[in-house]
Amino acid sequence: MARHSIDTDYLEAQLRTLLAIPSPTGYTDTVVRHVTEELQRFGLDVELTRRGAIRAVRQGSRRAAARAIVSHLDTLGAQVKGLKSNGRLELVPIGTWSARFAEGARATIFAEETTYRGTILPLKASGHTFNEEVDTAPIGWPHVELRIDEIVRDAADVARLGIDVGDTVAIDPQPEFLDNGFIVSRHLDNKAGVAVMLAALDAMERAGSQTPVDIHWLFTIAEEVGVGAASILKPEVASMVAVDNGTSAPGQNSSEFGVTLAMADQTGPFDYHLTRKLARLCRDEDIRFQKDVFRYYRSDSASAVEAGHDVRTALVTFGVDASHGWERIHMDALRSLAELLTAYAVSSLEIERDLKQSGDLAGFTRQPLAEAASENADG
């Protein structure tokens, strides 16, 4: 079989480590260092962009028509919008997430010289004071504040701590790894995707796997704010598979088990040929999968195409319950997804024309147009 055996102990250990490293968009240096060192441990040459997006190339038989596998290191978070007269902090979100999921979160404030701890609370947080108003208070970022665990009575006290407008606030992940395989934590989007990629690479290195083309292992640092893979692709990359979360929720076909293959997101359909190849690999390799379409979702693939890269794109996901909220996944999906990545990496190159960036009709792909045969057809 083309799929490799995944070391789930290694996958879990990496996920635990990644979750323990705060990395809201704009504050990703530490997690970049960790992942870079892990890639170097595998023997890969790693290069970083100016701001820290990671590109590691595992050489294959050919450089042209290279494949890329990408996930993002950054997570949701918040920034200080203002120092309030009551000694607390006004916040704005980093990325798109509801303040209803911020209420009650423990958090770290990264000030100029040091860090402070605190809790995000609704403006009316005490039932003993506000009675039923606690239940009727509106939801939104203007209606929460960050209580700092220091002696602060007003904005001047906060300023003396060195906290200022624009400081980054990281939300505690609060992870739980259950014996039944469920993992509950914030920031599984997309620390789990990064762990899946590292586990797939670990399996390939242990097996000494050869690939028909170079594989670019990419890790971006600003996906949660829409930048993603806009500026990390090299011209030789012909196909890119993004690894991220799927939304297992009412009205969706995603699952917390197996692989969820995205057919489209809010930017439109993914590449016809690449998505069907991934589905075929799942069938051939006996990897459980389902397909889904996401209406309110964009990924690293979208940012790459919108930036003008002529690259085939696909999105493979692990199902997340309550994405961008109180997230839960299952190890079954992570293992299955890592298996699919290994099968894809070693699979044969089927569209030889992709070796060139452009050309004539010779070798151009075909999509079927023939009608299905009728069951009542004569003969």
C-alpha positions in Angstrom: 0.0 0.0 0.0 1.1 3.5 -0.7 -0.1 4.9 2.6 2.5 4.8 5.4 2.1 3.7 9.0 1.7 6.8 11.2 3.3 7.1 14.7 0.3 8.5 16.6 2.4 8.9 19.7 4.7 11.2 17.8 1.6 13.0 16.3 0.1 13.5 19.8 3.4 14.7 21.3 3.8 17.3 18.5 0.2 18.5 18.9 0.7 18.9 22.7 3.9 20.9 22.1 2.4 23.1 19.4 -0.7 23.9 21.5 1.6 24.9 24.4 3.3 27.6 22.2 1.2 30.8 21.9 1.0 31.9 18.2 -1.8 34.3 17.4 -1.3 35.9 14.0 1.5 38.4 14.3 3.2 36.6 17.2 4.5 33.5 15.6 8.3 33.6 16.0 8.5 30.9 18.7 6.3 28.4 16.9 8.3 29.0 13.7 11.5 28.2 15.5 10.0 25.0 16.9 8.8 23.7 13.5 11.9 24.7 11.7 14.1 22.8 14.2 11.8 19.7 13.8 12.1 19.9 10.0 15.9 20.2 10.2 15.9 17.2 12.5 14.4 15.3 9.6 17.4 16.5 7.4 15.4 18.9 5.3 16.9 22.2 4.2 14.6 25.0 5.5 14.2 28.6 4.4 12.1 31.3 6.0 10.5 34.3 4.4 11.3 37.7 6.0 8.3 37.4 8.4 8.8 33.7 9.1 6.7 31.5 6.8 8.5 28.2 6.3 9.4 26.4 3.1 11.1 23.0 3.4 11.7 21.0 0.2 12.0 17.2 0.3 13.7 16.3 -3.0 12.0 13.9 -5.4 12.9 12.5 -8.8 12.1 15.8 -10.6 12.0 19.5 -9.5 9.3 20.5 -12.1 5.6 20.0 -11.3 6.5 20.0 -7.6 3.8 19.3 -5.0 3.1 21.5 -2.0 1.5 20.5 1.3 0.6 23.5 3.5 -0.9 24.3 6.9 -0.8 27.4 9.0 1.0 28.0 12.3 -1.0 31.1 13.4 -4.1 30.9 15.5 -6.9 33.2 16.7 -6.2 35.7 19.4 -6.8 39.3 20.4 -5.2 42.7 20.6 -5.5 45.5 23.2 -7.7 48.2 21.8 -7.7 50.5 24.8 -6.8 50.9 28.5 -10.0 51.4 30.4 -10.7 53.7 33.3 -11.5 50.7 35.5 -8.0 49.2 35.0 -9.2 46.6 32.5 -8.5 46.2 28.8 -10.7 46.7 25.8 -10.0 44.1 23.1 -10.4 43.5 19.4 -10.1 40.0 17.8 -7.3 38.7 15.8 -9.0 36.6 13.1 -12.7 36.0 12.9 -14.2 34.5 16.0 -17.1 35.4 18.3 -16.7 37.1 21.7 -19.1 34.5 23.1 -16.2 32.0 23.0 -13.8 34.5 24.6 -15.9 34.9 27.7 -14.2 33.1 30.6 -10.9 32.5 28.7 -7.7 32.7 30.5 -5.2 34.7 28.5 -1.6 36.0 28.4 -0.9 39.7 27.5 2.4 40.2 25.7 3.6 43.6 26.8 6.7 45.4 25.7 9.1 43.9 28.3 7.1 41.1 30.0 3.9 39.1 30.1 0.8 39.3 32.3 -2.0 36.9 33.0 -5.7 37.7 33.0 -9.3 36.6 32.2 -11.7 37.8 29.5 -15.0 38.6 31.1 -18.4 40.1 30.1 -18.9 43.6 31.3 -21.5 42.3 33.7 -19.9 39.2 35.1 -21.3 38.9 38.6 -24.8 37.5 39.2 -24.7 38.8 42.7 -24.4 42.3 41.4 -26.3 42.3 38.1 -28.8 39.5 38.8 -30.7 38.7 35.5 -28.8 41.3 33.5 -26.0 38.8 33.3 -28.3 36.6 31.1 -29.6 39.5 28.9 -26.3 41.3 28.3 -25.4 41.6 24.6 -22.7 39.5 22.9 -19.8 41.1 21.1 -16.2 42.4 21.5 -17.4 45.8 22.8 -19.2 43.8 25.6 -16.1 42.0 27.0 -13.0 43.2 28.8 -9.7 41.6 30.0 -9.2 41.6 33.8 -5.5 41.7 34.5 -4.2 39.7 37.4 -2.2 42.6 38.9 -3.1 45.5 41.3 -4.6 48.0 38.8 -7.3 50.4 39.6 -7.3 52.7 36.5 -5.7 53.2 33.1 -2.7 54.9 34.6 -1.9 51.8 36.7 -2.2 49.6 33.6 0.1 51.9 31.6 2.7 51.7 34.4 2.8 47.9 33.9 4.0 48.6 30.3 0.8 47.4 28.7 -0.2 49.5 25.7 -2.6 49.6 22.8 -1.8 47.0 20.2 -0.3 44.5 22.6 -1.0 40.9 21.6 -3.3 38.7 23.7 -2.9 34.9 23.5 -5.9 32.7 24.5 -5.0 29.6 26.6 -5.8 26.4 24.6 -6.8 24.3 27.7 -6.2 21.0 26.0 -7.6 17.6 27.1 -6.4 14.4 25.4 -9.0 11.7 26.3 -8.2 8.0 26.3 -11.0 7.4 23.8 -9.2 9.4 21.1 -11.0 12.7 21.4 -9.0 15.8 21.8 -10.6 19.0 23.1 -8.8 22.3 22.9 -8.8 25.7 21.5 -6.4 26.3 18.5 -6.8 22.8 17.0 -7.3 25.0 13.9 -4.6 24.6 12.9 -2.1 23.2 15.3 -3.6 19.8 14.5 -2.9 20.3 10.8 0.7 21.2 11.5 1.1 18.0 13.7 -0.5 15.9 10.9 2.1 17.2 8.4 5.0 16.5 10.7 3.6 13.0 11.4 3.3 12.3 7.7 6.9 13.6 7.1 8.1 11.5 10.0 6.5 8.4 8.5 8.1 9.0 5.1 11.5 9.6 6.6 11.3 6.4 8.6 10.3 4.5 5.5 12.9 6.2 3.3 10.2 7.0 0.8 11.0 8.2 -2.7 8.7 10.7 -4.5 8.2 11.3 -8.3 8.6 15.1 -7.8 9.8 17.4 -5.1 7.5 18.0 -2.1 7.4 21.4 -0.7 6.3 21.4 3.0 4.9 24.8 3.7 3.9 26.5 6.9 2.2 29.9 6.8 1.9 32.5 9.5 -1.1 34.7 8.7 -3.9 32.4 7.4 -6.4 33.6 10.1 -6.3 37.1 8.7 -6.6 36.0 5.0 -2.9 36.2 3.9 -2.0 32.5 4.1 0.0 31.1 1.2 -0.2 34.3 -0.9 3.6 34.7 -1.2 5.3 31.4 -0.3 4.9 29.3 -3.5 7.8 28.8 -5.9 7.1 28.8 -9.7 7.8 25.0 -10.0 4.9 24.1 -7.7 2.0 22.8 -9.8 -0.3 21.4 -7.1 -0.9 22.4 -3.6 -2.9 20.5 -0.9 -3.9 22.6 2.1 -4.4 20.8 5.5 -6.9 22.5 7.8 -10.1 21.8 9.7 -13.5 20.8 8.4 -16.7 21.9 10.1 -18.6 18.9 11.5 -21.9 20.7 12.3 -25.6 20.5 11.3 -25.9 21.0 7.6 -22.4 19.9 6.8 -21.0 16.5 5.7 -17.8 16.7 7.6 -17.0 14.1 10.3 -14.6 13.8 13.3 -13.6 10.5 11.8 -11.7 9.8 8.6 -10.7 12.4 6.1 -13.1 15.2 5.0 -12.3 16.2 1.4 -13.4 19.7 0.6 -14.9 20.2 -2.8 -15.4 23.9 -2.6 -15.2 26.8 -0.1 -16.5 30.4 -0.3 -14.0 31.2 -3.1 -15.3 28.5 -5.3 -14.6 24.8 -6.4 -11.2 23.3 -5.8 -9.3 21.7 -8.7 -11.4 19.0 -10.4 -8.5 16.7 -11.1 -6.6 17.0 -7.9 -9.6 16.6 -5.6 -10.7 13.5 -7.5 -7.2 12.0 -7.3 -7.3 12.5 -3.5 -10.7 10.7 -3.4 -9.3 7.9 -5.5 -6.3 7.5 -3.2 -8.6 7.2 -0.2 -10.6 4.5 -1.9 -7.5 2.6 -3.1 -5.7 2.9 0.3 -8.8 2.0 2.3 -8.9 5.4 4.1 -12.3 6.4 5.3 -13.4 9.7 3.8 -16.4 12.0 3.0 -16.8 15.1 0.9 -18.1 18.5 2.0 -18.7 22.0 0.7 -17.9 25.0 3.0 -19.9 28.2 2.4 -18.2 30.4 5.1 -14.6 29.2 4.9 -11.4 30.1 3.2 -7.9 28.5 3.5 -4.3 28.8 2.4 -5.4 27.6 -1.0 -7.7 30.6 -1.6 -5.0 33.1 -0.7 -2.6 31.5 -3.1 -5.0 31.5 -6.1 -6.2 35.1 -5.3 -2.5 36.1 -5.3 -2.2 35.0 -8.9 -0.5 31.6 -8.5 -1.4 29.2 -11.4 -1.6 26.1 -9.2 -4.0 23.3 -8.7 -5.5 23.4 -5.2 -7.2 21.1 -2.9 -8.2 21.1 0.8 -8.1 18.0 3.0 -9.5 18.4 6.5 -10.0 16.8 9.9 -13.5 17.3 11.2 -13.7 19.8 14.0 -16.8 20.2 16.2 -17.4 23.9 17.1 -14.6 25.3 15.0 -13.3 28.7 16.1 -15.1 28.0 19.4 -14.8 25.1 21.8 -13.1 22.8 19.4 -13.0 19.0 19.4 -11.4 16.5 17.1 -10.6 12.8 17.1 -7.2 11.1 16.6 -8.8 8.8 14.0 -9.2 11.8 11.6 -5.6 13.0 12.3 -4.1 9.6 11.6 -6.2 9.1 8.4 -5.3 12.5 7.1 -1.5 11.9 7.7 -1.9 8.5 5.9 -3.5 10.3 2.9 -0.7 12.9 2.8 1.9 10.1 2.5 -0.1 8.3 -0.2 -0.4 11.5 -2.1 3.3 12.4 -1.8 4.5 9.1 -3.3 1.8 8.8 -5.9 2.7 8.9 -9.6 2.5 12.1 -11.6 -0.6 11.8 -13.8 -0.7 15.1 -15.7 2.7 15.3 -17.5 1.7 18.6 -19.0 2.1 20.1 -15.5 5.8 19.8 -15.9 5.6 23.0 -17.9 4.0 26.2 -16.7 2.1 26.6 -20.0 1.7 25.0 -23.4 -0.7 24.1 -26.2 -3.6 21.6 -26.1 -1.3 18.6 -26.3 -1.7 16.6 -23.0 -4.3 19.0 -21.7 -6.7 17.5 -19.2 -10.2 16.2 -20.0 -13.4 16.3 -18.0 -16.2 13.8 -18.9 -19.3 15.0 -20.7 -20.9 11.7 -21.7 -24.3 11.0 -20.4 -24.8 8.0 -18.0 -26.1 4.9 -19.7 -29.8 4.4 -19.0 -30.8 1.2 -17.2 -33.6 0.8 -19.7 -31.4 1.1 -22.8 -32.0 -1.5 -25.5 -29.4 -4.2 -25.9 
